[in-house]
Every structure is written in C-alpha cells, then in structure tokens.
Amino acid sequence: MKRTVLLIAGVFAISGCMGQPEFNPNTTEVQAVDGKLFNVPTGAIPSPHIATKKEVDFFKRSGVENCQYGDILWEAPSAQQRIDEAIKTGNTDIHKTLAKEGKIGCASPSK
C-alpha cells in the first residue's frame, strides 16, 4: 500500500512539472502596485515600486523599447536566477539577452 501511494505521488509530481505552460509575456493579468493597476504577464514578478528614470533608461538600453517613466518593471520567474548567475560569471549582457527573449519588460498603468 505504501509503495502504491508513493508511486502515485511520484506520478503526480512529475506530471505537474511537465504540465506547466511556458512563460508567455503576451498573456497578462491585472496587478496592483503603488495603488495603480498594471497588466503584467501572468506568472511574472513585478517590481514593488514605480520604475525610476534610471531604471527605465537602463531597460531601454537593454532593448525593452516600450518602457517609460511611471511604468513598473517585471521579470519572468526564471530571469532572476539567470541574472544572479550572470553576475557571478561577469556577463554584463544578460539584460539584453532577457529582453530579446521577452523575459523582462515594463508595464504601463491600466487606463
């Protein structure tokens, strides 16, 4: 009986991981940040504050063209781990790579 329960639990764990959809920046959900509503990609991690001019300029230089002051920044769940690894290895182009892949971006307030 124990073996059957463990086998079933293992199957559910594996099938749960395999059934996770790929991150899609075009599928959005509404999230509130600083009392304003933003359409953020589903599953993305939004910044907890409105982006500063310096942050917006950095994202624009990285290839996120739709950034403007008053937006929030967001990143795909996998982006932070890749940024951390890039910092350790000295990869200064990680944000450009992530922008090209659609793994980081900006969201404007909903109208």
Gaussian input, Z-matrix of N, CA and C with variables (Angstrom, degrees):
# hf/3-21g

backbone

0 1
 N
 C     1     B1
 C     2     B2     1     A1
 N     3     B3     2     A2     1     D1
 C     4     B4     3     A3     2     D2
 C     5     B5     4     A4     3     D3
 N     6     B6     5     A5     4     D4
 C     7     B7     6     A6     5     D5
 C     8     B8     7     A7     6     D6
 N     9     B9     8     A8     7     D7
 C    10    B10     9     A9     8     D8
 C    11    B11    10    A10     9     D9
 N    12    B12    11    A11    10    D10
 C    13    B13    12    A12    11    D11
 C    14    B14    13    A13    12    D12
 N    15    B15    14    A14    13    D13
 C    16    B16    15    A15    14    D14
 C    17    B17    16    A16    15    D15
 N    18    B18    17    A17    16    D16
 C    19    B19    18    A18    17    D17
 C    20    B20    19    A19    18    D18
 N    21    B21    20    A20    19    D19
 C    22    B22    21    A21    20    D20
 C    23    B23    22    A22    21    D21
 N    24    B24    23    A23    22    D22
 C    25    B25    24    A24    23    D23
 C    26    B26    25    A25    24    D24
 N    27    B27    26    A26    25    D25
 C    28    B28    27    A27    26    D26
 C    29    B29    28    A28    27    D27
 N    30    B30    29    A29    28    D28
 C    31    B31    30    A30    29    D29
 C    32    B32    31    A31    30    D30
 N    33    B33    32    A32    31    D31
 C    34    B34    33    A33    32    D32
 C    35    B35    34    A34    33    D33
 N    36    B36    35    A35    34    D34
 C    37    B37    36    A36    35    D35
 C    38    B38    37    A37    36    D36
 N    39    B39    38    A38    37    D37
 C    40    B40    39    A39    38    D38
 C    41    B41    40    A40    39    D39
 N    42    B42    41    A41    40    D40
 C    43    B43    42    A42    41    D41
 C    44    B44    43    A43    42    D42
 N    45    B45    44    A44    43    D43
 C    46    B46    45    A45    44    D44
 C    47    B47    46    A46    45    D45
 N    48    B48    47    A47    46    D46
 C    49    B49    48    A48    47    D47
 C    50    B50    49    A49    48    D48
 N    51    B51    50    A50    49    D49
 C    52    B52    51    A51    50    D50
 C    53    B53    52    A52    51    D51
 N    54    B54    53    A53    52    D52
 C    55    B55    54    A54    53    D53
 C    56    B56    55    A55    54    D54
 N    57    B57    56    A56    55    D55
 C    58    B58    57    A57    56    D56
 C    59    B59    58    A58    57    D57
 N    60    B60    59    A59    58    D58
 C    61    B61    60    A60    59    D59
 C    62    B62    61    A61    60    D60
 N    63    B63    62    A62    61    D61
 C    64    B64    63    A63    62    D62
 C    65    B65    64    A64    63    D63
 N    66    B66    65    A65    64    D64
 C    67    B67    66    A66    65    D65
 C    68    B68    67    A67    66    D66
 N    69    B69    68    A68    67    D67
 C    70    B70    69    A69    68    D68
 C    71    B71    70    A70    69    D69
 N    72    B72    71    A71    70    D70
 C    73    B73    72    A72    71    D71
 C    74    B74    73    A73    72    D72
 N    75    B75    74    A74    73    D73
 C    76    B76    75    A75    74    D74
 C    77    B77    76    A76    75    D75
 N    78    B78    77    A77    76    D76
 C    79    B79    78    A78    77    D77
 C    80    B80    79    A79    78    D78
 N    81    B81    80    A80    79    D79
 C    82    B82    81    A81    80    D80
 C    83    B83    82    A82    81    D81
 N    84    B84    83    A83    82    D82
 C    85    B85    84    A84    83    D83
 C    86    B86    85    A85    84    D84
 N    87    B87    86    A86    85    D85
 C    88    B88    87    A87    86    D86
 C    89    B89    88    A88    87    D87
 N    90    B90    89    A89    88    D88
 C    91    B91    90    A90    89    D89
 C    92    B92    91    A91    90    D90
 N    93    B93    92    A92    91    D91
 C    94    B94    93    A93    92    D92
 C    95    B95    94    A94    93    D93
 N    96    B96    95    A95    94    D94
 C    97    B97    96    A96    95    D95
 C    98    B98    97    A97    96    D96
 N    99    B99    98    A98    97    D97
 C   100   B100    99    A99    98    D98
 C   101   B101   100   A100    99    D99
 N   102   B102   101   A101   100   D100
 C   103   B103   102   A102   101   D101
 C   104   B104   103   A103   102   D102
 N   105   B105   104   A104   103   D103
 C   106   B106   105   A105   104   D104
 C   107   B107   106   A106   105   D105
 N   108   B108   107   A107   106   D106
 C   109   B109   108   A108   107   D107
 C   110   B110   109   A109   108   D108
 N   111   B111   110   A110   109   D109
 C   112   B112   111   A111   110   D110
 C   113   B113   112   A112   111   D111
 N   114   B114   113   A113   112   D112
 C   115   B115   114   A114   113   D113
 C   116   B116   115   A115   114   D114
 N   117   B117   116   A116   115   D115
 C   118   B118   117   A117   116   D116
 C   119   B119   118   A118   117   D117
 N   120   B120   119   A119   118   D118
 C   121   B121   120   A120   119   D119
 C   122   B122   121   A121   120   D120
 N   123   B123   122   A122   121   D121
 C   124   B124   123   A123   122   D122
 C   125   B125   124   A124   123   D123
 N   126   B126   125   A125   124   D124
 C   127   B127   126   A126   125   D125
 C   128   B128   127   A127   126   D126
 N   129   B129   128   A128   127   D127
 C   130   B130   129   A129   128   D128
 C   131   B131   130   A130   129   D129
 N   132   B132   131   A131   130   D130
 C   133   B133   132   A132   131   D131
 C   134   B134   133   A133   132   D132
 N   135   B135   134   A134   133   D133
 C   136   B136   135   A135   134   D134
 C   137   B137   136   A136   135   D135
 N   138   B138   137   A137   136   D136
 C   139   B139   138   A138   137   D137
 C   140   B140   139   A139   138   D138
 N   141   B141   140   A140   139   D139
 C   142   B142   141   A141   140   D140
 C   143   B143   142   A142   141   D141
 N   144   B144   143   A143   142   D142
 C   145   B145   144   A144   143   D143
 C   146   B146   145   A145   144   D144
 N   147   B147   146   A146   145   D145
 C   148   B148   147   A147   146   D146
 C   149   B149   148   A148   147   D147
 N   150   B150   149   A149   148   D148
 C   151   B151   150   A150   149   D149
 C   152   B152   151   A151   150   D150
 N   153   B153   152   A152   151   D151
 C   154   B154   153   A153   152   D152
 C   155   B155   154   A154   153   D153
 N   156   B156   155   A155   154   D154
 C   157   B157   156   A156   155   D155
 C   158   B158   157   A157   156   D156
 N   159   B159   158   A158   157   D157
 C   160   B160   159   A159   158   D158
 C   161   B161   160   A160   159   D159
 N   162   B162   161   A161   160   D160
 C   163   B163   162   A162   161   D161
 C   164   B164   163   A163   162   D162
 N   165   B165   164   A164   163   D163
 C   166   B166   165   A165   164   D164
 C   167   B167   166   A166   165   D165
 N   168   B168   167   A167   166   D166
 C   169   B169   168   A168   167   D167
 C   170   B170   169   A169   168   D168
 N   171   B171   170   A170   169   D169
 C   172   B172   171   A171   170   D170
 C   173   B173   172   A172   171   D171
 N   174   B174   173   A173   172   D172
 C   175   B175   174   A174   173   D173
 C   176   B176   175   A175   174   D174
 N   177   B177   176   A176   175   D175
 C   178   B178   177   A177   176   D176
 C   179   B179   178   A178   177   D177
 N   180   B180   179   A179   178   D178
 C   181   B181   180   A180   179   D179
 C   182   B182   181   A181   180   D180
 N   183   B183   182   A182   181   D181
 C   184   B184   183   A183   182   D182
 C   185   B185   184   A184   183   D183
 N   186   B186   185   A185   184   D184
 C   187   B187   186   A186   185   D185
 C   188   B188   187   A187   186   D186
 N   189   B189   188   A188   187   D187
 C   190   B190   189   A189   188   D188
 C   191   B191   190   A190   189   D189
 N   192   B192   191   A191   190   D190
 C   193   B193   192   A192   191   D191
 C   194   B194   193   A193   192   D192
 N   195   B195   194   A194   193   D193
 C   196   B196   195   A195   194   D194
 C   197   B197   196   A196   195   D195
 N   198   B198   197   A197   196   D196
 C   199   B199   198   A198   197   D197
 C   200   B200   199   A199   198   D198
 N   201   B201   200   A200   199   D199
 C   202   B202   201   A201   200   D200
 C   203   B203   202   A202   201   D201
 N   204   B204   203   A203   202   D202
 C   205   B205   204   A204   203   D203
 C   206   B206   205   A205   204   D204
 N   207   B207   206   A206   205   D205
 C   208   B208   207   A207   206   D206
 C   209   B209   208   A208   207   D207
 N   210   B210   209   A209   208   D208
 C   211   B211   210   A210   209   D209
 C   212   B212   211   A211   210   D210
 N   213   B213   212   A212   211   D211
 C   214   B214   213   A213   212   D212
 C   215   B215   214   A214   213   D213
 N   216   B216   215   A215   214   D214
 C   217   B217   216   A216   215   D215
 C   218   B218   217   A217   216   D216
 N   219   B219   218   A218   217   D217
 C   220   B220   219   A219   218   D218
 C   221   B221   220   A220   219   D219
 N   222   B222   221   A221   220   D220
 C   223   B223   222   A222   221   D221
 C   224   B224   223   A223   222   D222
 N   225   B225   224   A224   223   D223
 C   226   B226   225   A225   224   D224
 C   227   B227   226   A226   225   D225
 N   228   B228   227   A227   226   D226
 C   229   B229   228   A228   227   D227
 C   230   B230   229   A229   228   D228
 N   231   B231   230   A230   229   D229
 C   232   B232   231   A231   230   D230
 C   233   B233   232   A232   231   D231
 N   234   B234   233   A233   232   D232
 C   235   B235   234   A234   233   D233
 C   236   B236   235   A235   234   D234
 N   237   B237   236   A236   235   D235
 C   238   B238   237   A237   236   D236
 C   239   B239   238   A238   237   D237
 N   240   B240   239   A239   238   D238
 C   241   B241   240   A240   239   D239
 C   242   B242   241   A241   240   D240
 N   243   B243   242   A242   241   D241
 C   244   B244   243   A243   242   D242
 C   245   B245   244   A244   243   D243
 N   246   B246   245   A245   244   D244
 C   247   B247   246   A246   245   D245
 C   248   B248   247   A247   246   D246
 N   249   B249   248   A248   247   D247
 C   250   B250   249   A249   248   D248
 C   251   B251   250   A250   249   D249
 N   252   B252   251   A251   250   D250
 C   253   B253   252   A252   251   D251
 C   254   B254   253   A253   252   D252
 N   255   B255   254   A254   253   D253
 C   256   B256   255   A255   254   D254
 C   257   B257   256   A256   255   D255
 N   258   B258   257   A257   256   D256
 C   259   B259   258   A258   257   D257
 C   260   B260   259   A259   258   D258
 N   261   B261   260   A260   259   D259
 C   262   B262   261   A261   260   D260
 C   263   B263   262   A262   261   D261
 N   264   B264   263   A263   262   D262
 C   265   B265   264   A264   263   D263
 C   266   B266   265   A265   264   D264
 N   267   B267   266   A266   265   D265
 C   268   B268   267   A267   266   D266
 C   269   B269   268   A268   267   D267
 N   270   B270   269   A269   268   D268
 C   271   B271   270   A270   269   D269
 C   272   B272   271   A271   270   D270
 N   273   B273   272   A272   271   D271
 C   274   B274   273   A273   272   D272
 C   275   B275   274   A274   273   D273
 N   276   B276   275   A275   274   D274
 C   277   B277   276   A276   275   D275
 C   278   B278   277   A277   276   D276
 N   279   B279   278   A278   277   D277
 C   280   B280   279   A279   278   D278
 C   281   B281   280   A280   279   D279
 N   282   B282   281   A281   280   D280
 C   283   B283   282   A282   281   D281
 C   284   B284   283   A283   282   D282
 N   285   B285   284   A284   283   D283
 C   286   B286   285   A285   284   D284
 C   287   B287   286   A286   285   D285
 N   288   B288   287   A287   286   D286
 C   289   B289   288   A288   287   D287
 C   290   B290   289   A289   288   D288
 N   291   B291   290   A290   289   D289
 C   292   B292   291   A291   290   D290
 C   293   B293   292   A292   291   D291
 N   294   B294   293   A293   292   D292
 C   295   B295   294   A294   293   D293
 C   296   B296   295   A295   294   D294
 N   297   B297   296   A296   295   D295
 C   298   B298   297   A297   296   D296
 C   299   B299   298   A298   297   D297
 N   300   B300   299   A299   298   D298
 C   301   B301   300   A300   299   D299
 C   302   B302   301   A301   300   D300
 N   303   B303   302   A302   301   D301
 C   304   B304   303   A303   302   D302
 C   305   B305   304   A304   303   D303
 N   306   B306   305   A305   304   D304
 C   307   B307   306   A306   305   D305
 C   308   B308   307   A307   306   D306
 N   309   B309   308   A308   307   D307
 C   310   B310   309   A309   308   D308
 C   311   B311   310   A310   309   D309
 N   312   B312   311   A311   310   D310
 C   313   B313   312   A312   311   D311
 C   314   B314   313   A313   312   D312
 N   315   B315   314   A314   313   D313
 C   316   B316   315   A315   314   D314
 C   317   B317   316   A316   315   D315
 N   318   B318   317   A317   316   D316
 C   319   B319   318   A318   317   D317
 C   320   B320   319   A319   318   D318
 N   321   B321   320   A320   319   D319
 C   322   B322   321   A321   320   D320
 C   323   B323   322   A322   321   D321
 N   324   B324   323   A323   322   D322
 C   325   B325   324   A324   323   D323
 C   326   B326   325   A325   324   D324
 N   327   B327   326   A326   325   D325
 C   328   B328   327   A327   326   D326
 C   329   B329   328   A328   327   D327
 N   330   B330   329   A329   328   D328
 C   331   B331   330   A330   329   D329
 C   332   B332   331   A331   330   D330

   B1=1.4487
   B2=1.5263
   B3=1.3416
   B4=1.4550
   B5=1.5192
   B6=1.3192
   B7=1.4613
   B8=1.5319
   B9=1.3253
   B10=1.4612
   B11=1.5250
   B12=1.3191
   B13=1.4644
   B14=1.5299
   B15=1.3401
   B16=1.4641
   B17=1.5241
   B18=1.3211
   B19=1.4603
   B20=1.5238
   B21=1.3233
   B22=1.4647
   B23=1.5316
   B24=1.3176
   B25=1.4623
   B26=1.5264
   B27=1.3217
   B28=1.4667
   B29=1.5153
   B30=1.3163
   B31=1.4710
   B32=1.5195
   B33=1.3358
   B34=1.4611
   B35=1.5218
   B36=1.3025
   B37=1.4643
   B38=1.5197
   B39=1.3167
   B40=1.4556
   B41=1.5189
   B42=1.3233
   B43=1.4638
   B44=1.5138
   B45=1.3167
   B46=1.4657
   B47=1.5085
   B48=1.3167
   B49=1.4647
   B50=1.5224
   B51=1.3055
   B52=1.4532
   B53=1.5236
   B54=1.3244
   B55=1.4444
   B56=1.5131
   B57=1.3265
   B58=1.4532
   B59=1.5235
   B60=1.3403
   B61=1.4595
   B62=1.5223
   B63=1.3152
   B64=1.4572
   B65=1.5307
   B66=1.3334
   B67=1.4631
   B68=1.5257
   B69=1.3225
   B70=1.4607
   B71=1.5273
   B72=1.3459
   B73=1.4641
   B74=1.5279
   B75=1.3326
   B76=1.4664
   B77=1.5261
   B78=1.3210
   B79=1.4620
   B80=1.5156
   B81=1.3323
   B82=1.4611
   B83=1.5221
   B84=1.3200
   B85=1.4622
   B86=1.5240
   B87=1.3163
   B88=1.4620
   B89=1.5219
   B90=1.3475
   B91=1.4649
   B92=1.5242
   B93=1.3238
   B94=1.4617
   B95=1.5211
   B96=1.3227
   B97=1.4653
   B98=1.5215
   B99=1.3079
   B100=1.4700
   B101=1.5256
   B102=1.3348
   B103=1.4544
   B104=1.5170
   B105=1.3374
   B106=1.4620
   B107=1.5205
   B108=1.3310
   B109=1.4589
   B110=1.5243
   B111=1.3346
   B112=1.4573
   B113=1.5233
   B114=1.3323
   B115=1.4676
   B116=1.5208
   B117=1.3135
   B118=1.4632
   B119=1.5277
   B120=1.3256
   B121=1.4648
   B122=1.5337
   B123=1.3185
   B124=1.4542
   B125=1.5320
   B126=1.3125
   B127=1.4589
   B128=1.5159
   B129=1.3427
   B130=1.4648
   B131=1.5259
   B132=1.3181
   B133=1.4582
   B134=1.5235
   B135=1.3513
   B136=1.4648
   B137=1.5223
   B138=1.3259
   B139=1.4567
   B140=1.5298
   B141=1.3217
   B142=1.4687
   B143=1.5304
   B144=1.3331
   B145=1.4684
   B146=1.5288
   B147=1.3150
   B148=1.4596
   B149=1.5303
   B150=1.3182
   B151=1.4682
   B152=1.5311
   B153=1.3145
   B154=1.4591
   B155=1.5271
   B156=1.3264
   B157=1.4706
   B158=1.5283
   B159=1.3328
   B160=1.4669
   B161=1.5296
   B162=1.3348
   B163=1.4711
   B164=1.5283
   B165=1.3260
   B166=1.4706
   B167=1.5255
   B168=1.3264
   B169=1.4682
   B170=1.5325
   B171=1.3309
   B172=1.4620
   B173=1.5245
   B174=1.3320
   B175=1.4648
   B176=1.5245
   B177=1.3322
   B178=1.4694
   B179=1.5222
   B180=1.3391
   B181=1.4732
   B182=1.5259
   B183=1.3207
   B184=1.4694
   B185=1.5280
   B186=1.3251
   B187=1.4613
   B188=1.5198
   B189=1.3257
   B190=1.4686
   B191=1.5261
   B192=1.3138
   B193=1.4605
   B194=1.5208
   B195=1.3294
   B196=1.4633
   B197=1.5278
   B198=1.3084
   B199=1.4637
   B200=1.5243
   B201=1.3194
   B202=1.4606
   B203=1.5246
   B204=1.3171
   B205=1.4573
   B206=1.5275
   B207=1.3207
   B208=1.4541
   B209=1.5183
   B210=1.3359
   B211=1.4691
   B212=1.5294
   B213=1.3223
   B214=1.4619
   B215=1.5236
   B216=1.3069
   B217=1.4567
   B218=1.5221
   B219=1.3162
   B220=1.4712
   B221=1.5180
   B222=1.3172
   B223=1.4671
   B224=1.5209
   B225=1.3187
   B226=1.4593
   B227=1.5258
   B228=1.3250
   B229=1.4642
   B230=1.5297
   B231=1.3156
   B232=1.4677
   B233=1.5326
   B234=1.3139
   B235=1.4638
   B236=1.5273
   B237=1.3173
   B238=1.4629
   B239=1.5244
   B240=1.3206
   B241=1.4658
   B242=1.5290
   B243=1.3261
   B244=1.4647
   B245=1.5219
   B246=1.3337
   B247=1.4650
   B248=1.5246
   B249=1.3280
   B250=1.4668
   B251=1.5292
   B252=1.3375
   B253=1.4663
   B254=1.5281
   B255=1.3291
   B256=1.4678
   B257=1.5239
   B258=1.3143
   B259=1.4679
   B260=1.5244
   B261=1.3341
   B262=1.4683
   B263=1.5215
   B264=1.3326
   B265=1.4688
   B266=1.5294
   B267=1.3357
   B268=1.4591
   B269=1.5169
   B270=1.3366
   B271=1.4637
   B272=1.5224
   B273=1.3229
   B274=1.4643
   B275=1.5248
   B276=1.3182
   B277=1.4637
   B278=1.5202
   B279=1.3236
   B280=1.4616
   B281=1.5209
   B282=1.3214
   B283=1.4657
   B284=1.5304
   B285=1.3248
   B286=1.4718
   B287=1.5261
   B288=1.3234
   B289=1.4647
   B290=1.5250
   B291=1.3248
   B292=1.4687
   B293=1.5311
   B294=1.3328
   B295=1.4693
   B296=1.5231
   B297=1.3235
   B298=1.4672
   B299=1.5269
   B300=1.3356
   B301=1.4698
   B302=1.5317
   B303=1.3446
   B304=1.4686
   B305=1.5001
   B306=1.3372
   B307=1.4730
   B308=1.5219
   B309=1.3465
   B310=1.4531
   B311=1.5225
   B312=1.3176
   B313=1.4537
   B314=1.5095
   B315=1.3138
   B316=1.4599
   B317=1.5201
   B318=1.3212
   B319=1.4588
   B320=1.5169
   B321=1.3125
   B322=1.4739
   B323=1.5136
   B324=1.3403
   B325=1.4772
   B326=1.5282
   B327=1.3158
   B328=1.4644
   B329=1.5267
   B330=1.2946
   B331=1.4752
   B332=1.5044
   A1=110.30
   A2=116.62
   A3=120.45
   A4=110.96
   A5=114.94
   A6=120.28
   A7=110.76
   A8=117.03
   A9=121.79
   A10=110.52
   A11=117.35
   A12=121.84
   A13=109.98
   A14=117.30
   A15=120.58
   A16=111.61
   A17=116.27
   A18=120.61
   A19=110.81
   A20=116.95
   A21=121.43
   A22=110.16
   A23=117.11
   A24=120.95
   A25=110.69
   A26=116.77
   A27=121.11
   A28=112.41
   A29=116.38
   A30=120.58
   A31=110.50
   A32=117.61
   A33=120.30
   A34=111.06
   A35=117.81
   A36=120.66
   A37=110.86
   A38=117.18
   A39=121.08
   A40=110.58
   A41=117.63
   A42=119.82
   A43=110.94
   A44=118.20
   A45=121.04
   A46=111.42
   A47=116.82
   A48=120.76
   A49=110.99
   A50=116.54
   A51=120.25
   A52=111.67
   A53=118.09
   A54=121.51
   A55=114.05
   A56=118.18
   A57=120.56
   A58=110.02
   A59=117.48
   A60=119.30
   A61=111.56
   A62=115.77
   A63=122.33
   A64=107.92
   A65=117.71
   A66=122.17
   A67=109.28
   A68=116.66
   A69=122.21
   A70=108.67
   A71=118.51
   A72=120.26
   A73=113.67
   A74=118.01
   A75=120.92
   A76=113.29
   A77=117.48
   A78=121.89
   A79=106.91
   A80=116.99
   A81=119.94
   A82=112.63
   A83=113.21
   A84=121.88
   A85=107.08
   A86=116.69
   A87=121.24
   A88=109.34
   A89=115.40
   A90=121.16
   A91=108.21
   A92=116.11
   A93=121.58
   A94=110.17
   A95=115.50
   A96=122.51
   A97=106.97
   A98=117.19
   A99=122.61
   A100=112.22
   A101=117.32
   A102=121.89
   A103=114.95
   A104=117.71
   A105=121.59
   A106=109.15
   A107=116.77
   A108=121.83
   A109=110.42
   A110=115.40
   A111=122.49
   A112=109.22
   A113=117.07
   A114=121.78
   A115=107.12
   A116=115.55
   A117=123.26
   A118=107.96
   A119=118.44
   A120=119.28
   A121=111.63
   A122=115.65
   A123=121.19
   A124=109.98
   A125=115.67
   A126=121.49
   A127=113.97
   A128=117.34
   A129=120.23
   A130=109.94
   A131=115.12
   A132=121.73
   A133=107.22
   A134=117.74
   A135=119.45
   A136=111.84
   A137=115.49
   A138=118.83
   A139=107.73
   A140=117.39
   A141=119.46
   A142=113.18
   A143=116.97
   A144=120.77
   A145=110.37
   A146=115.90
   A147=121.79
   A148=107.06
   A149=116.44
   A150=121.25
   A151=111.09
   A152=114.75
   A153=120.40
   A154=109.19
   A155=116.19
   A156=120.27
   A157=110.01
   A158=116.63
   A159=121.12
   A160=111.06
   A161=117.33
   A162=121.37
   A163=111.15
   A164=116.51
   A165=120.78
   A166=109.90
   A167=116.69
   A168=120.56
   A169=110.92
   A170=117.56
   A171=121.48
   A172=110.49
   A173=117.12
   A174=120.24
   A175=111.04
   A176=117.29
   A177=120.08
   A178=110.55
   A179=117.30
   A180=120.86
   A181=111.07
   A182=116.24
   A183=120.91
   A184=112.36
   A185=117.03
   A186=119.66
   A187=115.40
   A188=117.14
   A189=120.23
   A190=106.22
   A191=116.24
   A192=120.99
   A193=114.97
   A194=117.97
   A195=119.55
   A196=113.52
   A197=119.20
   A198=122.19
   A199=111.06
   A200=115.19
   A201=119.99
   A202=109.15
   A203=115.72
   A204=120.26
   A205=108.83
   A206=117.86
   A207=123.27
   A208=112.40
   A209=116.19
   A210=121.27
   A211=110.04
   A212=114.65
   A213=120.12
   A214=106.82
   A215=115.86
   A216=122.08
   A217=107.69
   A218=116.51
   A219=120.88
   A220=108.48
   A221=114.40
   A222=120.03
   A223=109.61
   A224=114.98
   A225=120.93
   A226=108.22
   A227=117.77
   A228=120.46
   A229=114.04
   A230=117.51
   A231=120.67
   A232=113.05
   A233=117.64
   A234=120.47
   A235=113.05
   A236=118.01
   A237=119.93
   A238=111.47
   A239=117.49
   A240=120.60
   A241=109.91
   A242=116.82
   A243=120.45
   A244=111.53
   A245=117.34
   A246=120.98
   A247=109.39
   A248=116.95
   A249=120.78
   A250=111.08
   A251=116.86
   A252=120.75
   A253=110.71
   A254=116.80
   A255=121.21
   A256=111.35
   A257=116.85
   A258=120.57
   A259=109.62
   A260=116.69
   A261=120.88
   A262=112.22
   A263=116.62
   A264=119.95
   A265=113.30
   A266=116.73
   A267=120.01
   A268=114.44
   A269=117.92
   A270=121.97
   A271=109.20
   A272=116.95
   A273=120.85
   A274=112.99
   A275=117.76
   A276=121.28
   A277=113.81
   A278=117.91
   A279=120.04
   A280=112.19
   A281=118.74
   A282=120.00
   A283=111.16
   A284=116.95
   A285=119.94
   A286=110.21
   A287=116.26
   A288=121.20
   A289=110.60
   A290=116.42
   A291=120.75
   A292=111.64
   A293=116.57
   A294=120.05
   A295=110.39
   A296=116.17
   A297=121.11
   A298=110.53
   A299=116.72
   A300=121.96
   A301=112.98
   A302=117.86
   A303=120.65
   A304=113.52
   A305=117.26
   A306=121.16
   A307=112.82
   A308=118.06
   A309=122.32
   A310=107.64
   A311=116.30
   A312=119.00
   A313=112.43
   A314=114.63
   A315=122.70
   A316=108.87
   A317=115.71
   A318=121.25
   A319=108.09
   A320=115.81
   A321=121.56
   A322=109.26
   A323=116.20
   A324=118.69
   A325=110.79
   A326=116.68
   A327=121.40
   A328=108.67
   A329=115.26
   A330=120.16
   A331=109.71
   D1=-46.20
   D2=179.43
   D3=-59.04
   D4=-41.65
   D5=-178.68
   D6=-63.63
   D7=-40.00
   D8=178.86
   D9=-64.22
   D10=-43.98
   D11=179.36
   D12=-62.31
   D13=-43.89
   D14=178.61
   D15=-64.55
   D16=-39.48
   D17=178.51
   D18=-63.39
   D19=-44.78
   D20=179.48
   D21=-64.62
   D22=-43.41
   D23=178.52
   D24=-61.08
   D25=-41.03
   D26=177.98
   D27=-63.59
   D28=-41.79
   D29=178.60
   D30=-63.30
   D31=-43.69
   D32=178.69
   D33=-64.83
   D34=-39.76
   D35=179.26
   D36=-62.77
   D37=-44.95
   D38=-179.82
   D39=-67.75
   D40=-45.72
   D41=-178.49
   D42=-67.00
   D43=-30.99
   D44=177.08
   D45=-65.29
   D46=-40.62
   D47=178.74
   D48=-69.74
   D49=-39.22
   D50=-177.56
   D51=-72.62
   D52=-23.62
   D53=-176.93
   D54=-87.76
   D55=-0.20
   D56=-179.19
   D57=-71.23
   D58=128.82
   D59=179.72
   D60=-71.88
   D61=153.14
   D62=175.33
   D63=-66.90
   D64=144.70
   D65=178.12
   D66=-61.78
   D67=130.26
   D68=-179.98
   D69=-128.28
   D70=109.98
   D71=-177.73
   D72=-67.79
   D73=-10.52
   D74=-179.37
   D75=-88.01
   D76=-11.92
   D77=176.21
   D78=-96.71
   D79=115.00
   D80=-172.31
   D81=-118.91
   D82=164.78
   D83=173.61
   D84=-140.61
   D85=155.69
   D86=-178.64
   D87=-84.16
   D88=130.07
   D89=176.31
   D90=-132.37
   D91=146.77
   D92=179.49
   D93=-97.83
   D94=132.08
   D95=175.16
   D96=-138.31
   D97=127.75
   D98=-178.74
   D99=52.01
   D100=37.02
   D101=177.00
   D102=77.15
   D103=6.69
   D104=177.89
   D105=-116.44
   D106=153.31
   D107=-179.87
   D108=-98.40
   D109=137.49
   D110=-179.12
   D111=-132.68
   D112=143.34
   D113=171.48
   D114=-88.98
   D115=106.60
   D116=-176.22
   D117=-111.83
   D118=141.41
   D119=177.24
   D120=-52.72
   D121=136.57
   D122=179.93
   D123=-58.53
   D124=126.19
   D125=-179.77
   D126=90.43
   D127=-10.58
   D128=179.99
   D129=-74.08
   D130=157.49
   D131=178.40
   D132=-103.25
   D133=110.44
   D134=-179.74
   D135=-81.24
   D136=153.45
   D137=173.93
   D138=-68.39
   D139=150.50
   D140=-176.88
   D141=-83.31
   D142=7.05
   D143=-177.58
   D144=-148.00
   D145=164.89
   D146=175.34
   D147=-68.83
   D148=137.07
   D149=-176.93
   D150=-65.01
   D151=140.14
   D152=175.53
   D153=-79.47
   D154=165.05
   D155=177.75
   D156=-58.51
   D157=-40.07
   D158=179.79
   D159=-61.92
   D160=-43.09
   D161=178.77
   D162=-65.69
   D163=-42.68
   D164=179.18
   D165=-62.10
   D166=-45.95
   D167=179.37
   D168=-60.57
   D169=-41.43
   D170=179.01
   D171=-62.69
   D172=-45.79
   D173=179.95
   D174=-64.15
   D175=-38.78
   D176=177.82
   D177=-63.04
   D178=-43.11
   D179=177.68
   D180=-64.50
   D181=-26.25
   D182=179.54
   D183=-81.34
   D184=-10.73
   D185=177.66
   D186=112.59
   D187=4.38
   D188=176.12
   D189=-91.11
   D190=94.42
   D191=-169.43
   D192=-77.04
   D193=-23.33
   D194=-175.04
   D195=-87.67
   D196=12.56
   D197=-179.42
   D198=-76.88
   D199=139.53
   D200=173.46
   D201=-148.13
   D202=159.52
   D203=179.67
   D204=-59.99
   D205=134.65
   D206=-176.84
   D207=103.22
   D208=-10.24
   D209=176.71
   D210=-81.36
   D211=170.89
   D212=166.70
   D213=-113.09
   D214=157.96
   D215=176.29
   D216=-97.10
   D217=151.81
   D218=175.57
   D219=-141.62
   D220=159.21
   D221=176.11
   D222=-143.80
   D223=148.61
   D224=175.15
   D225=-65.82
   D226=153.16
   D227=-179.36
   D228=-53.97
   D229=-33.35
   D230=-178.42
   D231=-80.14
   D232=-12.94
   D233=-173.69
   D234=-66.73
   D235=-42.29
   D236=-175.55
   D237=-62.04
   D238=-41.34
   D239=178.13
   D240=-62.01
   D241=-42.00
   D242=179.68
   D243=-67.25
   D244=-35.94
   D245=177.02
   D246=-66.05
   D247=-45.03
   D248=178.75
   D249=-59.02
   D250=-43.53
   D251=178.80
   D252=-64.83
   D253=-39.73
   D254=-179.85
   D255=-64.84
   D256=-38.80
   D257=178.14
   D258=-62.39
   D259=-42.58
   D260=-179.79
   D261=-64.14
   D262=-34.50
   D263=-176.94
   D264=-96.32
   D265=-3.35
   D266=178.34
   D267=82.43
   D268=18.11
   D269=178.41
   D270=-77.32
   D271=105.75
   D272=-177.90
   D273=-87.58
   D274=-4.71
   D275=-178.41
   D276=-100.63
   D277=11.72
   D278=-174.63
   D279=-60.54
   D280=-39.09
   D281=-179.16
   D282=-66.61
   D283=-35.30
   D284=176.10
   D285=-64.49
   D286=-41.97
   D287=178.44
   D288=-63.08
   D289=-47.33
   D290=-178.92
   D291=-65.05
   D292=-37.19
   D293=177.88
   D294=-64.09
   D295=-43.55
   D296=-179.89
   D297=-62.67
   D298=-35.73
   D299=-179.88
   D300=-81.84
   D301=-6.01
   D302=-177.42
   D303=75.11
   D304=25.73
   D305=-177.81
   D306=-96.56
   D307=-9.47
   D308=172.99
   D309=-135.64
   D310=155.99
   D311=179.41
   D312=-177.20
   D313=-170.70
   D314=179.89
   D315=-125.07
   D316=153.92
   D317=175.75
   D318=-132.49
   D319=130.47
   D320=178.27
   D321=-87.09
   D322=156.82
   D323=177.34
   D324=-59.57
   D325=143.85
   D326=176.90
   D327=-70.15
   D328=144.63
   D329=-179.25
   D330=-88.22

